[in-house]
């Protein structure tokens, strides 16, 4: 693409290639990779090796202390402090315990080196040395112009163009993963009863199929589960904790996949989501916003109930989007909010199935390639009247700006499906037929979910 004169800004993947967002060609992209490398560096070190790295062995001609086995990542003041604690009457093990507790700010308890395992003396030394290696790596990267003290994700510069190259996850795939984590109750602090009551509230539009995840690949169902209307219903029933969870995710989703928000509002929604995650990852971030103080033993696969991959994707997309937004004045135009989605790819595959059918060979694909590209280019041509002509508003591009607040906002409108919505009582529901016959694409991606159970409030006694 570069040879053809096209400017490559970045790539978007659907999540399976998580390593693309953590390790680049020239070094780590996400802070998780720095943490991982630091812990791996000490995981196989023996007790003797670690102890020699932390044992005071004297001072050089300049009065700088050094260890029995010097390690450039371990600061000299740490060796000096360990020596002073031992001179004060503490044993080496007690001094290690003292240093171990000082790795996080006062008032916070550090996590164990191994998850759900009490920290032994060996693990405490591993934590100390790994933290030193982590801070040294952060400092080294900062000197190279990559500041991980203020950002969880820092895009690297392309070796050919010299410009930033962004690696993002498909936003809608992330939303579906968040919905999946919510349905699986991975976040134990959330009360499932709040979602059950929201489903029975006719003002939410939450259907039984969307709540139970009978169509796990449906973005629409994920939007119904994590919507402003569900958050308002929860707040009305005094489920404030659950309402904050849903409200924060809904605003973050609208910032990337909704109309009618200004650039400033999109930025605020992104950082609200980021701070919501940091409240658990690094609780002291509001007083000390420095990721070099991060507890490297804090598991990243339990934050707000998200998987590690989901956490990495969310933080990567937010940092990447805001990095591009800060360049708006330089670029002289804002980035399209849906730049981190693969709607164009989905549109191309829908054309492929339309012209080649559900089953086709490589030979059929090559034969129809010219026609597929020609039809796809028609849909991309804004001068044609049927430009992205589809019922799905995601594909529909109008002349007015994406940030224009005129008209109805898709994510603020409640849409009911009487066949699936258990809050709507319909006589003879068990015999209610489908409204229209599904298309081939609908039969492939929208599985027939059947009818929801009758709510207890309307069951005969």
C-alpha positions in Angstrom: 0.0 0.0 0.0 2.9 2.3 0.7 4.5 1.6 -2.6 1.1 2.4 -4.3 1.2 5.8 -2.7 -1.4 5.1 0.0 -0.9 6.3 3.6 -1.3 3.4 6.0 -2.6 4.6 9.3 -3.0 1.3 11.0 -4.8 -2.1 11.0 -7.9 -3.4 12.6 -8.3 -7.0 13.6 -11.2 -9.0 15.2 -9.3 -9.9 18.4 -7.8 -13.3 17.7 -4.5 -11.6 16.9 -4.0 -10.1 20.3 -0.2 -10.2 20.1 -0.4 -7.4 17.4 -1.5 -5.0 20.1 1.1 -5.9 22.7 4.4 -6.5 20.8 5.5 -4.5 17.8 8.5 -4.7 15.6 10.6 -2.3 17.6 9.3 -3.1 21.1 6.3 -3.4 23.4 3.1 -1.6 22.3 1.0 -2.2 25.4 2.1 -2.0 29.0 0.9 -5.6 29.5 3.8 -6.7 27.4 6.3 -4.8 29.6 4.7 -6.4 32.7 4.8 -9.8 31.1 8.4 -9.6 30.0 9.5 -8.3 33.4 7.9 -11.2 35.3 9.1 -13.8 32.8 12.7 -12.5 33.3 12.7 -13.6 36.9 10.3 -16.5 36.9 13.0 -19.1 36.5 15.7 -17.4 38.6 16.9 -19.4 41.6 16.7 -18.2 45.2 20.5 -17.9 45.3 20.7 -15.7 42.2 18.0 -13.4 43.4 19.5 -13.1 46.8 22.9 -12.2 45.4 21.3 -9.5 43.3 19.9 -7.9 46.4 22.9 -8.4 48.8 25.1 -5.5 49.6 28.7 -6.2 48.7 30.4 -2.9 49.2 30.9 0.5 47.6 32.9 1.7 44.6 35.4 4.6 44.6 32.5 7.1 44.2 30.6 5.8 47.2 28.0 4.0 45.1 26.9 0.7 46.6 26.8 -2.5 44.5 25.4 -6.0 44.9 27.2 -9.3 45.0 25.8 -10.0 41.5 25.2 -6.5 39.9 22.0 -6.0 37.9 21.8 -2.6 36.1 18.0 -2.6 36.5 18.1 -2.7 40.3 18.7 0.9 41.5 21.6 1.5 43.9 19.4 3.3 46.4 17.5 0.0 46.9 20.7 -1.9 47.7 21.7 0.9 50.1 18.3 0.8 51.8 18.4 -3.0 52.2 21.8 -2.6 53.8 20.7 0.2 56.1 17.7 -1.9 57.3 20.0 -4.8 58.1 22.3 -2.5 60.0 19.2 -1.3 61.9 18.7 -4.8 63.3 16.5 -6.5 60.7 17.4 -9.8 59.1 17.7 -10.0 55.4 14.3 -11.7 55.1 12.6 -9.0 57.2 14.3 -6.3 55.1 13.0 -7.9 52.0 9.5 -7.9 53.5 9.9 -4.2 54.3 11.0 -3.3 50.7 8.3 -5.5 49.2 5.6 -3.5 51.0 7.0 -0.2 49.8 6.5 -1.1 46.1 3.0 0.3 46.1 1.7 3.6 47.7 0.8 3.7 51.3 -2.6 2.3 52.2 -2.6 -0.4 49.5 -1.7 -4.1 49.7 0.4 -5.5 46.9 -0.7 -8.6 45.0 1.1 -11.9 45.2 3.6 -12.8 42.5 1.5 -15.9 41.7 -2.2 -15.5 41.4 -4.3 -16.7 44.4 -1.1 -18.0 46.1 0.4 -16.6 49.3 3.8 -15.0 48.6 6.8 -16.9 49.8 10.2 -15.4 50.5 11.4 -16.5 47.0 8.3 -14.9 45.4 8.9 -11.6 47.3 12.4 -11.4 45.9 11.0 -12.1 42.5 8.5 -9.3 42.9 11.1 -6.8 43.9 13.5 -7.7 41.1 10.7 -7.9 38.5 9.4 -4.5 39.5 12.9 -3.0 39.2 13.2 -4.5 35.7 9.7 -3.2 34.8 10.6 0.4 35.9 13.9 0.3 34.1 12.2 -0.9 30.9 9.6 2.0 31.3 12.5 4.5 31.7 14.4 3.1 28.7 11.3 3.3 26.5 10.6 6.8 27.7 14.1 7.9 26.6 13.3 6.5 23.2 10.2 8.7 22.9 7.6 6.1 24.0 6.0 7.3 27.2 4.4 4.4 29.1 4.3 6.4 32.3 1.2 8.2 30.9 -0.2 5.7 28.4 -1.2 2.1 28.5 -0.7 1.8 24.7 1.8 3.7 22.6 1.8 3.1 18.8 5.1 2.6 17.2 6.4 4.5 14.2 6.4 2.7 10.9 10.0 2.0 9.8 9.2 3.0 6.2 6.9 6.1 6.5 8.2 7.3 9.9 4.6 7.9 11.0 2.6 6.3 13.8 1.1 2.9 13.0 -2.0 2.0 15.1 -3.0 -1.5 15.9 -6.7 -1.7 17.0 -9.3 -4.2 17.8 -12.7 -4.3 16.0 -14.9 -2.2 18.2 -18.0 -4.2 17.7 -16.2 -7.5 18.4 -15.1 -5.9 21.7 -18.6 -4.9 22.6 -19.8 -8.5 21.9 -17.0 -9.8 24.2 -18.0 -7.4 26.9 -21.6 -8.6 26.6 -20.4 -12.2 26.8 -18.5 -11.5 30.0 -21.5 -9.8 31.5 -23.8 -12.8 30.7 -21.3 -15.2 32.1 -21.3 -13.2 35.4 -17.5 -12.9 35.3 -17.9 -9.7 37.4 -19.1 -11.1 40.7 -20.0 -7.6 42.1 -22.8 -7.2 39.6 -26.2 -8.4 40.7 -27.9 -10.5 38.0 -31.3 -9.6 39.4 -30.8 -6.0 38.1 -30.7 -7.3 34.5 -33.7 -9.6 35.1 -35.8 -6.6 36.3 -34.5 -4.5 33.4 -35.8 -7.2 31.0 -39.3 -7.0 32.5 -39.3 -3.2 32.1 -41.0 -2.3 28.8 -39.0 0.9 28.6 -35.7 -0.8 28.1 -36.3 -2.9 25.0 -34.1 -5.7 26.5 -35.4 -9.0 25.2 -34.9 -12.5 26.7 -32.7 -13.5 23.7 -30.4 -10.5 24.2 -30.1 -11.1 27.9 -29.3 -14.8 27.6 -27.1 -14.5 24.6 -28.9 -16.8 22.2 -27.2 -14.9 19.4 -23.7 -14.3 20.7 -22.5 -12.8 17.4 -25.3 -10.2 17.3 -24.1 -6.6 17.9 -27.7 -5.5 18.2 -28.3 -7.9 21.1 -25.1 -6.6 22.8 -26.4 -3.0 22.4 -29.8 -4.0 23.9 -28.1 -5.6 26.9 -25.7 -2.6 27.5 -27.8 0.4 26.7 -28.8 3.7 28.3 -32.3 2.5 28.8 -31.1 -0.5 30.8 -29.0 1.8 32.9 -31.9 4.1 33.6 -34.1 1.2 34.6 -31.5 -0.1 37.0 -31.1 3.3 38.5 -34.8 3.5 39.0 -34.8 0.2 40.9 -31.8 1.4 43.0 -29.2 -0.8 41.3 -26.8 2.1 41.2 -23.6 0.0 40.9 -24.9 -2.0 38.0 -26.3 1.2 36.4 -22.8 2.8 36.5 -21.4 -0.3 34.8 -23.9 -0.3 32.0 -23.9 3.5 31.6 -20.2 3.7 31.3 -20.0 0.9 28.6 -23.0 2.4 26.7 -21.3 5.9 26.5 -18.0 4.3 25.5 -19.8 2.4 22.7 -21.6 5.5 21.5 -18.3 7.4 21.3 -17.2 5.0 18.6 -20.4 3.8 17.0 -23.0 6.5 17.5 -24.1 9.7 15.9 -24.8 13.0 17.5 -21.8 13.4 19.8 -19.2 16.1 19.5 -15.5 15.3 19.5 -15.3 16.6 23.1 -18.1 14.3 24.3 -16.5 11.3 22.6 -13.2 12.1 24.3 -15.0 12.4 27.7 -16.8 9.1 27.2 -13.5 7.3 26.3 -11.7 8.6 29.3 -14.6 7.8 31.6 -14.3 4.2 30.4 -10.5 4.2 30.8 -10.8 5.7 34.4 -13.4 3.1 35.2 -10.9 0.3 34.4 -8.0 2.1 36.1 -10.0 2.3 39.3 -9.4 -1.4 39.7 -6.1 -1.8 37.8 -4.4 1.1 39.7 -6.6 2.5 42.4 -4.2 5.4 43.1 -4.3 6.7 39.5 -6.4 9.8 40.5 -3.6 10.9 42.9 -0.6 9.4 41.1 -1.1 9.1 37.4 2.1 7.3 36.6 2.0 3.7 35.2 5.6 3.1 36.4 4.0 2.8 39.9 1.7 0.0 38.7 1.6 -3.2 40.7 2.9 -5.6 38.1 1.3 -8.6 39.9 -2.2 -7.2 39.5 -4.0 -9.7 37.2 -5.4 -8.1 34.1 -7.9 -10.8 33.4 -10.3 -9.9 36.2 -10.7 -6.1 35.8 -14.5 -5.3 35.7 -15.0 -9.0 34.8 -13.4 -8.6 31.4 -10.9 -11.1 29.9 -7.3 -10.1 29.5 -7.8 -9.8 25.7 -10.9 -7.6 26.2 -9.0 -5.3 28.6 -6.1 -5.0 26.2 -8.4 -4.2 23.3 -10.4 -1.6 25.1 -7.4 0.3 26.5 -5.6 0.0 23.1 -8.5 1.5 21.2 -9.1 4.3 23.7 -5.4 5.3 23.8 -5.1 5.0 20.0 -8.3 7.0 19.3 -7.3 9.8 21.7 -3.8 9.9 20.2 -5.3 10.5 16.8 -7.8 13.0 18.2 -4.9 15.1 19.5 -3.7 15.3 16.0 -6.9 16.8 14.6 -5.5 20.2 14.2 -2.4 18.9 12.4 -4.5 16.7 10.1 -7.1 19.4 9.7 -9.9 16.9 10.0 -11.2 14.5 12.7 -10.9 10.8 12.4 -14.1 9.0 11.6 -15.4 7.4 14.8 -16.0 4.1 13.1 -12.4 3.8 11.9 -11.9 0.9 14.3 -14.6 -1.3 12.9 -14.7 -3.6 9.9 -18.0 -2.6 8.3 -16.4 -2.5 4.9 -15.2 -6.0 5.3 -18.7 -7.2 6.4 -20.2 -5.4 3.4 -17.8 -7.2 1.1 -18.6 -10.6 2.5 -22.3 -10.0 2.2 -21.8 -9.2 -1.5 -19.7 -12.4 -1.9 -22.6 -14.5 -0.5 -25.1 -12.7 -2.6 -23.3 -13.3 -5.9 -21.5 -16.6 -5.2 -23.8 -18.2 -2.7 -23.1 -19.6 0.8 -20.7 -22.3 -0.6 -18.1 -21.5 -3.2 -14.6 -22.6 -4.2 -11.4 -20.6 -4.7 -11.9 -20.9 -8.5 -15.4 -19.4 -8.2 -14.0 -16.6 -6.1 -11.3 -15.7 -8.6 -13.7 -15.9 -11.5 -16.1 -13.5 -9.8 -13.4 -11.2 -8.3 -13.8 -8.4 -10.9 -17.6 -8.3 -10.5 -17.4 -8.3 -6.7 -14.9 -5.4 -6.7 -17.0 -3.5 -9.2 -20.2 -3.9 -7.1 -18.3 -3.1 -3.9 -16.9 0.1 -5.4 -20.4 1.1 -6.3 -21.4 0.9 -2.7 -18.4 3.0 -1.7 -19.2 5.7 -4.3 -21.0 8.6 -2.5 -22.2 10.1 -5.8 -24.6 7.1 -6.3 -28.0 7.2 -4.8 -27.7 3.7 -3.4 -24.4 4.5 -1.6 -24.5 1.9 1.3 -28.2 1.6 0.8 -29.2 -0.8 3.7 -31.5 -0.8 6.6 -28.5 -1.1 9.0 -27.7 2.5 10.0 -24.1 1.6 10.5 -23.7 1.4 6.7 -25.8 4.4 5.9 -23.7 7.5 5.4 -25.5 10.9 5.1 -24.3 14.2 3.8 -24.4 15.9 7.2 -21.3 15.4 9.5 -21.2 12.3 11.8 -20.9 14.6 14.9 -24.1 16.5 14.0 -26.6 16.2 16.8 -29.7 16.8 14.6 -32.3 14.0 14.4 -32.8 10.8 16.4 -29.8 9.0 17.8 -29.9 5.3 17.1 -28.6 4.3 20.5 -31.2 6.4 22.3 -34.3 4.9 20.6 -36.0 1.9 22.2 -36.9 -0.8 19.6 -39.2 -3.6 20.7 -39.4 -7.1 19.2 -42.8 -8.4 20.3 -41.8 -12.0 19.6 -38.7 -11.9 21.8 -39.6 -9.2 24.4 -40.9 -11.0 27.5 -42.0 -7.7 29.0 -44.8 -7.5 26.3 -47.6 -9.8 27.1 -49.2 -11.2 23.9 -52.2 -13.4 23.9 -51.4 -16.7 22.1 -47.6 -16.0 22.3 -46.8 -19.7 21.8 -48.4 -19.5 18.3 -47.1 -16.1 17.3 -45.5 -16.6 13.8 -42.4 -14.8 12.6 -43.3 -11.5 10.8 -41.4 -12.1 7.6 -39.3 -14.9 6.2 -35.6 -14.4 6.9 -33.1 -13.8 4.1 -30.1 -16.0 3.5 -27.8 -13.7 5.4 -30.3 -13.5 8.3 -30.6 -17.3 8.5 -26.8 -17.5 8.6 -26.2 -14.8 11.3 -29.6 -14.4 13.1 -30.4 -17.8 14.6 -34.0 -18.3 15.4 -34.2 -17.9 19.2 -37.7 -19.0 19.8 -40.0 -17.5 22.4 -39.1 -16.3 25.8 -40.6 -17.8 29.0 -43.8 -16.2 30.3 -43.0 -13.8 33.2 -44.1 -14.8 36.6 -46.3 -11.8 36.9 -48.6 -13.0 34.1 -48.6 -16.7 34.8 -52.0 -18.2 35.9 -52.1 -19.3 39.6 
